[in-house]
Amino acid sequence: MSTVFDFRGAPGTGWSQPEPISTPSDTIPERLRRRHLPHWPRASEPELVRHYTGLSQKTFGIDTGFYPLGSCTMKHNPRVNERIALMPGIDRIHPLQEDSQVQGLLSIFYEMQEMLAICSGMDAVTLQPVAGAQGEFTAIRCIQEYHRSNGESHRDKVIVPDSAHGTNPASASMCGYQVVEIPSASDGRLDIEALKAAVGPDTAAMMITNPSTLGLFETNIVEASRIVHEAGGQMYYDGANFNAIIGKTDPGRMGFDAVHYNLHKTFSQPHGGGGPGSGPIGVKGHLSQFLPTPVASRRESVEGDSTGVEDGYWYFWADVGERSIGKVQQWNGNAGAVVRAWAFYRRYGRELERMSEYAVLNSNYLRNRIMNPNPDVAAKIHCMPAEGAQADLVMHEFTLSMSPVKELNGVTGKDVAKRLLDYGYMSPTLYFPQIVPECLMIEPTETESKEVLDKFAADFHAILSEDPEIVTSAPHTTPVKRVDEVWAARKLILRHPITDSED
Ligand SMILES: *Cc1c(COP(=O)(O)O)cnc(C)c1O
């Protein structure tokens, strides 16, 4: 049992504050100085501890329960990675130190670049972008500079399938491109005829993820690459679904020219709540000169070399006037995220394909359990995949449409998602991709056991057999009940009642 501490409580402080820094009185203009001390919370130490412990128990994360949030790859975050990221040789150094003093971290960056290039079939990698979305922007900018350098600035369109994540069209339009959306075929996959109709001399690139957000592998991806390349466009791989294929195939082999990796998805760097992410990109050789710098480089001394060059790693910077698009972040972006992902990758090594095997197995197993309940429940369920997504096999994630149950008794996808919170689960991804009506998108990841998946399927069935009243008014057990999203968006309160007081 825990209570959230009332900030207006009794006097006393649960912490000791540093001595105030004395500043010459004229450095801060009179009008900017506080006239009264701020109303900081006052509490004894145990009260303060209870406050934060209470808050920690009111949240939900991968450490508290199953988190089947489709497309987000919410996998276990091994603790050993935290230990490694906090080692003094990594944690207590500064980017402006001499390269010779930070050889350890530079070697990690270098290895990570190499490993990402190898597993994706690319030639060069930058670790700089701090999110998948920023990786998309960075890579599309490289593609843009590539076209410009070939005298092809007239290419102003980027093709995106309708099942794409919203960041794809957003990144393309941030680079100034027009987005051409192409519909999916009736089986949910890429429509090759629609692609042929969309490409032309104005095509700059196509952005696509494989497997798609429906969890379907795009079997005709090589043909799609050929069509786009023949029109002079470039192929961009949205790597958010890389967890499904790693070690089995790679975007390079499928014909892609550029890719982003979500280290906070595929490579276990913790994410959620807007925490630090990392979205490195990899490119084929013809795009490498446009990458942001610095990148970590390695040099080996050559016998008989009189220049005094030693073995080691160093930051390679593009010279002014070279073709790099410039920086999108400082140095190597979120260095700690890169280190955690590197540690994760090193633990798997060449066994990395096991990860995608189990991710795909878990997804198919869970989908099968949900879609094939015992006959009693089956009569009540009326949930089924959207038309077109009825493939026998899916990849690392799958979608369900709640349309039938909505027609039957008014229970929507959102209601089921909210009710799952009462059962101790994070909700699946809701209403995405938009082409599936009343969509729930489920991604179990490789880290869940058969027991967890069985229990989830059973609870899912239980919800669909419940009194619709209970489901449509859920959640009932969470600290915050169902929120009014329209009100929250229209009447946003951004002032803190205590710390933002008048003085
Ligand atoms: C998560 C995701 C992205 C964007 O990645 P962020 O790291 O969240 O910016 C892009 N595409 C797909 C399919 C995703 O799931």
The ligand as a MOL file (V3000), in Angstrom:
LIG
                    3D

  0  0  0     0  0            999 V3000
M  V30 BEGIN CTAB
M  V30 COUNTS 15 15 0 0 0
M  V30 BEGIN ATOM
M  V30 1 C 8.8300 2.8930 -34.0700 0
M  V30 2 C 8.6860 2.9680 -35.5350 0
M  V30 3 C 9.2550 4.0250 -36.2790 0
M  V30 4 C 9.8900 5.2510 -35.6540 0
M  V30 5 O 10.8710 4.9910 -34.7280 0
M  V30 6 P 11.1110 5.9360 -33.4520 0
M  V30 7 O 12.3850 5.4250 -32.8940 0
M  V30 8 O 9.9230 5.7590 -32.5670 0
M  V30 9 O 11.2290 7.3530 -33.9560 0
M  V30 10 C 9.1650 3.9580 -37.6630 0
M  V30 11 N 8.5290 2.9410 -38.2770 0
M  V30 12 C 7.9440 1.9360 -37.6010 0
M  V30 13 C 7.2560 0.8300 -38.3470 0
M  V30 14 C 7.9940 1.9180 -36.1990 0
M  V30 15 O 7.4120 0.9250 -35.5160 0
M  V30 END ATOM
M  V30 BEGIN BOND
M  V30 1 1 1 2
M  V30 2 1 2 3
M  V30 3 2 2 14
M  V30 4 1 3 4
M  V30 5 2 3 10
M  V30 6 1 4 5
M  V30 7 1 5 6
M  V30 8 2 6 7
M  V30 9 1 6 8
M  V30 10 1 6 9
M  V30 11 1 10 11
M  V30 12 2 11 12
M  V30 13 1 12 13
M  V30 14 1 12 14
M  V30 15 1 14 15
M  V30 END BOND
M  V30 END CTAB
M  END
